[in-house]
Amino acid sequence: MRSTGTRVTRRGFVVGVGAGITGAVLLGINSGSRSVRAQDDKVVVGWSMASMEVQSYQVAKTIVEELAPSLNAEVLWTDARNDVAQQVADVDNLLARNPDVMLIHPVDANAVAPLFDKVKAAGIPVILFQRPARTTNFDLFVGGGTYDEGVMMGEFVAKQLGEAGGNVVLINGDAGNDNAHNIHKGITDALAKAPQITIAVDQPSPLWSREKAQNLADDALVKLNNDVQAIIAANDDMAGGVAQALAAKGLTGKVILVGGDGDRDAMERIAQGSQDATALQSFIALPEEALRVAVGLARGEVDVAKTFKQEPIAFDPPGEPVYRDPVPYTLITKDNIDVLQKYWQDVDELSAK
């Protein structure tokens, strides 16, 4: 019977709707023709990141490299710099180094399927990390519910605007990214319950570009003659660009601004009053969980089907259920900013080691 409890990491972050890998049944998984690593053998982990530009991803690398020695693991990193062709080359290069397990953080949800096929054909367990993808050919997805994140964002704005409602501008993530689609779907579903709110502008920012987000916000404010009551940006880097656009027009604190990721800059903007909320997914808990599961797969210690639930991870359009190890989001506002401050304090302490 599958566990339905939660697990708390060593730094106090709650992860998962299943048992996580702690307490997992040690029955192994189908790992193709490859033999599993013994307890005394070092596990080589190949980790293909779509980008390392975002603060959260840099935090993830710090956390993983701090944890890896205690798990007798070595992590091989690549950074595709948001380039699909580069990620293809990165995965080929990682496979040439014969890793025991792989994690892939997709540049493009629609283009990444052949990479998972290639890894699975080599008999290597593979985890889809943080971003959904249009394939089911992986062992496990480790990441949050970005649809739920979007619902949090939309519900916050609807509550803040109340019966007065008004015009809301949506600045979405990259069109080739299923997290962007999920966040957008969650936001629009939440706002649809508030008929007094009008989504006046709804545009994606290619590659989650801060500069493009700032330009989109500028254009929206001009188009609507500054008659904007709220702007929701799909991540905090883009929200930073929007904050600049609002400041340039003297609208700081007059237009509700929501972002996502829990970046340090967002924390500072919330404290200063130039951003109202962000959705934090702990990039301490998330990479810790991902690395522990990856090492467990490589050692044949994790039975995915007995430890995790099958759930959809893509919602627009809907995707098939896959095994998922979730790390939940927390909505951060000025009322609970201490949660985000503690998170970044922990990150700083780890980075100083």
C-alpha positions as CSV (number, residue, x, y, z in Angstrom):
1,M,0.0,0.0,0.0
2,R,1.3,3.4,-0.9
3,S,2.2,5.8,1.8
4,T,0.3,9.1,1.9
5,G,2.3,11.0,4.5
6,T,4.7,13.9,4.1
7,R,8.5,14.0,4.7
8,V,10.5,16.8,6.3
9,T,14.0,17.5,5.0
10,R,16.9,18.1,7.3
11,R,16.3,21.9,7.1
12,G,12.6,21.7,7.9
13,F,11.0,21.9,4.5
14,V,8.0,19.5,3.9
15,V,8.2,17.6,0.6
16,G,6.1,15.0,-1.2
17,V,2.6,13.5,-0.9
18,G,4.1,10.1,-0.7
19,A,6.8,8.9,1.7
20,G,9.7,10.4,-0.3
21,I,12.6,8.0,-0.5
22,T,12.9,7.8,3.3
23,G,11.1,4.6,4.1
24,A,10.8,3.5,0.5
25,V,10.5,-0.2,-0.1
26,L,13.9,-1.5,-1.3
27,L,12.7,-3.6,-4.2
28,G,14.5,-1.9,-7.0
29,I,13.2,-0.8,-10.4
30,N,13.6,-1.9,-13.9
31,S,16.9,-0.3,-14.9
32,G,17.3,-2.0,-18.3
33,S,20.5,-3.9,-18.8
34,R,22.6,-1.9,-16.4
35,S,23.5,-3.3,-13.0
36,V,22.7,-1.2,-9.9
37,R,25.4,0.4,-7.8
38,A,26.4,-1.2,-4.6
39,Q,26.3,0.9,-1.4
40,D,30.1,1.4,-1.3
41,D,30.3,2.5,-5.0
42,K,30.2,6.1,-6.0
43,V,27.1,7.0,-8.0
44,V,27.7,9.2,-11.0
45,V,24.8,11.5,-11.7
46,G,24.3,13.3,-15.0
47,W,22.3,16.5,-14.5
48,S,21.3,18.5,-17.7
49,M,19.9,21.9,-16.8
50,A,18.0,24.1,-19.3
51,S,19.6,27.2,-17.8
52,M,21.6,28.3,-14.7
53,E,20.6,32.0,-15.1
54,V,17.7,32.0,-12.6
55,Q,18.7,32.4,-8.9
56,S,16.8,29.3,-7.9
57,Y,18.8,27.1,-10.2
58,Q,22.1,28.4,-8.9
59,V,20.8,27.6,-5.4
60,A,19.9,24.1,-6.6
61,K,23.5,23.5,-7.7
62,T,24.9,24.8,-4.4
63,I,22.6,22.5,-2.4
64,V,23.3,19.4,-4.6
65,E,27.1,19.9,-4.4
66,E,26.9,20.3,-0.6
67,L,24.8,17.1,-0.2
68,A,26.5,14.8,-2.8
69,P,29.5,13.7,-0.8
70,S,27.4,12.4,2.0
71,L,25.5,10.2,-0.5
72,N,28.8,9.0,-2.1
73,A,27.7,10.7,-5.3
74,E,29.4,12.7,-8.0
75,V,27.3,15.1,-10.1
76,L,28.2,16.0,-13.7
77,W,26.5,19.3,-14.6
78,T,25.6,20.9,-17.9
79,D,24.0,24.2,-18.7
80,A,22.1,24.4,-22.0
81,R,21.6,28.2,-21.7
82,N,18.0,27.9,-22.9
83,D,19.2,26.4,-26.3
84,V,17.4,23.2,-27.5
85,A,20.4,22.2,-29.7
86,Q,22.8,22.7,-26.8
87,Q,20.7,20.5,-24.5
88,V,20.9,17.7,-27.2
89,A,24.7,18.0,-27.2
90,D,24.8,18.2,-23.4
91,V,22.8,14.9,-23.0
92,D,25.1,13.2,-25.5
93,N,28.1,14.4,-23.6
94,L,26.7,13.2,-20.3
95,L,25.9,9.8,-21.8
96,A,29.4,9.5,-23.1
97,R,30.6,9.7,-19.5
98,N,28.5,6.7,-18.6
99,P,26.4,8.0,-15.6
100,D,24.5,5.7,-13.3
101,V,21.4,8.0,-13.4
102,M,20.3,11.2,-15.2
103,L,18.2,14.2,-14.4
104,I,16.9,16.4,-17.3
105,H,15.5,19.9,-16.8
106,P,14.0,20.6,-20.2
107,V,14.6,23.7,-22.3
108,D,11.5,23.0,-24.4
109,A,8.7,20.7,-23.2
110,N,7.8,19.7,-26.8
111,A,11.4,19.0,-28.0
112,V,12.8,17.0,-25.2
113,A,11.2,13.6,-25.7
114,P,14.0,12.2,-27.9
115,L,16.5,12.9,-25.1
116,F,14.6,10.8,-22.6
117,D,14.2,8.1,-25.2
118,K,18.0,8.1,-25.7
119,V,18.7,7.8,-22.0
120,K,16.2,5.1,-21.4
121,A,17.5,3.1,-24.4
122,A,20.9,3.2,-22.7
123,G,19.2,1.5,-19.7
124,I,19.8,4.5,-17.4
125,P,17.2,5.6,-14.9
126,V,16.1,9.1,-15.7
127,I,14.3,11.8,-13.7
128,L,12.4,14.7,-15.1
129,F,13.4,17.6,-12.9
130,Q,11.2,20.7,-12.0
131,R,9.8,21.3,-15.5
132,P,7.1,19.1,-17.1
133,A,7.7,17.7,-20.5
134,R,5.7,16.2,-23.3
135,T,6.8,12.6,-22.8
136,T,6.1,9.9,-20.2
137,N,9.4,8.0,-20.9
138,F,11.0,8.7,-17.6
139,D,11.0,7.0,-14.2
140,L,9.8,9.9,-12.0
141,F,9.0,13.6,-12.1
142,V,10.4,15.6,-9.1
143,G,8.9,19.0,-9.0
144,G,6.0,21.1,-7.7
145,G,2.5,21.6,-9.0
146,T,2.8,24.7,-11.1
147,Y,-0.9,24.7,-11.9
148,D,-1.4,25.0,-8.1
149,E,1.1,27.8,-8.1
150,G,-0.9,29.6,-10.7
151,V,-4.1,29.2,-8.7
152,M,-2.3,30.7,-5.7
153,M,-1.3,33.7,-7.7
154,G,-4.7,34.3,-9.3
155,E,-6.6,33.8,-6.0
156,F,-4.3,36.3,-4.3
157,V,-5.0,38.9,-6.9
158,A,-8.7,38.3,-6.9
159,K,-8.8,38.6,-3.1
160,Q,-6.8,41.8,-3.1
161,L,-9.0,43.4,-5.8
162,G,-12.2,42.3,-4.1
163,E,-15.6,43.4,-5.5
164,A,-14.0,46.4,-7.2
165,G,-12.2,44.1,-9.6
166,G,-10.4,45.8,-12.5
167,N,-7.9,45.1,-15.3
168,V,-5.2,42.5,-14.8
169,V,-2.2,42.0,-17.1
170,L,-0.7,38.5,-17.4
171,I,3.0,38.2,-18.5
172,N,3.6,34.5,-19.0
173,G,6.6,32.3,-19.2
174,D,8.1,30.9,-22.4
175,A,5.5,29.4,-24.8
176,G,7.5,26.2,-25.1
177,N,7.5,25.5,-21.4
178,D,4.8,23.4,-19.7
179,N,5.4,25.1,-16.4
180,A,4.5,28.3,-18.1
181,H,1.3,26.7,-19.5
182,N,0.4,25.3,-16.1
183,I,0.9,28.6,-14.3
184,H,-1.2,30.4,-16.9
185,K,-3.9,27.8,-16.7
186,G,-4.0,28.0,-12.9
187,I,-4.1,31.8,-12.9
188,T,-6.9,32.0,-15.5
189,D,-9.0,29.4,-13.8
190,A,-8.7,31.3,-10.5
191,L,-9.5,34.7,-12.1
192,A,-12.5,33.1,-14.0
193,K,-14.2,32.8,-10.7
194,A,-14.1,36.6,-10.2
195,P,-16.3,38.1,-13.0
196,Q,-15.4,41.6,-11.9
197,I,-11.8,41.1,-13.1
198,T,-10.9,41.5,-16.8
199,I,-7.7,39.9,-18.2
200,A,-6.8,43.0,-20.3
201,V,-3.5,41.7,-21.7
202,D,-2.2,38.2,-21.8
203,Q,1.2,37.7,-23.4
204,P,4.2,35.3,-23.1
205,S,7.7,36.5,-22.5
206,P,10.1,34.4,-24.7
207,L,12.6,32.4,-22.7
208,W,11.2,34.0,-19.5
209,S,13.0,37.2,-20.5
210,R,13.1,40.0,-17.9
211,E,13.7,42.6,-20.6
212,K,10.8,41.4,-22.7
213,A,8.6,41.3,-19.6
214,Q,9.5,44.9,-18.9
215,N,8.6,45.9,-22.5
216,L,5.4,44.0,-22.3
217,A,4.4,45.8,-19.1
218,D,5.3,49.1,-20.7
219,D,3.2,48.3,-23.7
220,A,0.3,47.2,-21.6
221,L,0.3,50.4,-19.5
222,V,0.4,52.5,-22.6
223,K,-2.4,50.5,-24.2
224,L,-4.6,50.8,-21.1
225,N,-3.6,54.4,-20.3
226,N,-2.3,53.1,-16.9
227,D,-5.7,51.7,-16.0
228,V,-4.2,48.5,-14.6
229,Q,-5.0,47.2,-11.2
230,A,-2.7,44.1,-11.1
231,I,0.1,42.5,-13.1
232,I,1.0,38.8,-12.6
233,A,4.4,37.7,-13.9
234,A,5.1,34.0,-14.2
235,N,8.5,34.3,-12.3
236,D,10.3,36.8,-10.1
237,D,13.0,37.7,-12.6
238,M,10.2,38.9,-15.0
239,A,8.5,40.6,-12.1
240,G,11.7,42.5,-11.5
241,G,11.4,43.9,-15.1
242,V,7.7,44.7,-14.5
243,A,8.6,46.5,-11.2
244,Q,11.0,48.7,-13.3
245,A,8.2,49.5,-15.7
246,L,5.9,50.5,-12.9
247,A,8.5,52.6,-11.2
248,A,9.1,54.5,-14.4
249,K,5.5,55.6,-14.5
250,G,5.2,56.3,-10.8
251,L,3.0,53.3,-10.2
252,T,5.0,51.5,-7.6
253,G,2.7,50.3,-4.9
254,K,-0.4,51.4,-6.8
255,V,-0.6,48.3,-9.1
256,I,-0.6,44.9,-7.4
257,L,2.5,42.9,-8.6
258,V,2.8,39.1,-8.2
259,G,5.7,36.9,-9.3
260,G,6.9,33.4,-8.6
261,D,10.1,31.5,-7.4
262,G,10.8,33.3,-4.2
263,D,13.9,35.0,-5.5
264,R,16.0,37.1,-3.1
265,D,15.2,40.2,-5.2
266,A,11.5,39.5,-4.8
267,M,11.9,39.2,-1.0
268,E,13.5,42.7,-1.0
269,R,10.8,44.1,-3.3
270,I,8.0,42.7,-1.0
271,A,9.8,44.2,2.0
272,Q,10.0,47.6,0.2
273,G,6.4,47.5,-1.1
274,S,7.2,47.3,-4.8
275,Q,6.0,43.7,-5.1
276,D,3.0,42.1,-3.3
277,A,3.6,38.4,-3.5
278,T,5.6,35.5,-4.8
279,A,5.2,31.7,-4.8
280,L,8.1,30.0,-3.2
281,Q,9.2,26.5,-4.1
282,S,12.1,25.7,-1.9
283,F,15.2,25.1,-4.0
284,I,16.8,23.7,-0.9
285,A,14.1,20.9,-0.5
286,L,13.6,20.3,-4.2
287,P,17.2,19.5,-5.3
288,E,17.8,17.6,-2.0
289,E,14.9,15.4,-2.8
290,A,15.8,15.0,-6.4
291,L,19.4,13.9,-5.6
292,R,18.3,11.5,-2.9
293,V,15.8,9.8,-5.3
294,A,18.4,9.8,-8.1
295,V,20.9,8.0,-6.0
296,G,18.2,5.6,-4.7
297,L,17.3,4.7,-8.3
298,A,21.0,4.1,-9.2
299,R,21.4,1.8,-6.2
300,G,18.1,0.0,-6.9
301,E,16.7,1.1,-3.5
302,V,13.6,2.9,-4.7
303,D,10.5,1.2,-6.0
304,V,8.8,4.1,-7.7
305,A,5.4,2.5,-8.0
306,K,5.2,1.7,-4.3
307,T,6.5,5.0,-3.1
308,F,4.9,7.7,-5.4
309,K,1.5,8.5,-6.8
310,Q,0.6,8.8,-10.5
311,E,-0.7,12.3,-11.2
312,P,-0.9,14.6,-14.3
313,I,1.9,17.3,-14.4
314,A,0.7,19.1,-17.5
315,F,-2.7,20.8,-17.7
316,D,-2.8,23.0,-20.8
317,P,-3.3,20.8,-22.8
318,P,-3.8,18.0,-20.3
319,G,-1.1,15.4,-20.0
320,E,-1.1,11.7,-18.9
321,P,-0.5,10.8,-15.3
322,V,3.1,10.0,-14.4
323,Y,4.8,9.1,-11.1
324,R,5.4,12.3,-9.3
325,D,7.4,13.4,-6.2
326,P,6.1,16.9,-5.4
327,V,7.6,19.7,-3.5
328,P,4.8,22.2,-2.7
329,Y,4.7,25.9,-3.2
330,T,4.1,28.5,-0.5
331,L,2.5,31.9,-1.2
332,I,4.7,34.6,0.3
333,T,3.4,38.1,1.1
334,K,4.5,40.8,3.6
335,D,2.5,38.9,6.2
336,N,4.8,35.8,6.1
337,I,8.0,37.2,4.5
338,D,9.9,35.7,7.4
339,V,9.6,32.3,5.7
340,L,11.4,33.6,2.7
341,Q,14.0,35.5,4.8
342,K,14.8,32.2,6.6
343,Y,15.1,30.4,3.3
344,W,17.6,32.8,2.0
345,Q,19.5,32.8,5.3
346,D,19.8,29.1,5.0
347,V,21.0,29.5,1.4
348,D,23.7,32.0,2.5
349,E,24.9,29.7,5.2
350,L,25.3,26.9,2.8
351,S,27.0,29.0,0.2
352,A,29.5,30.2,2.8
353,K,30.7,26.7,3.6
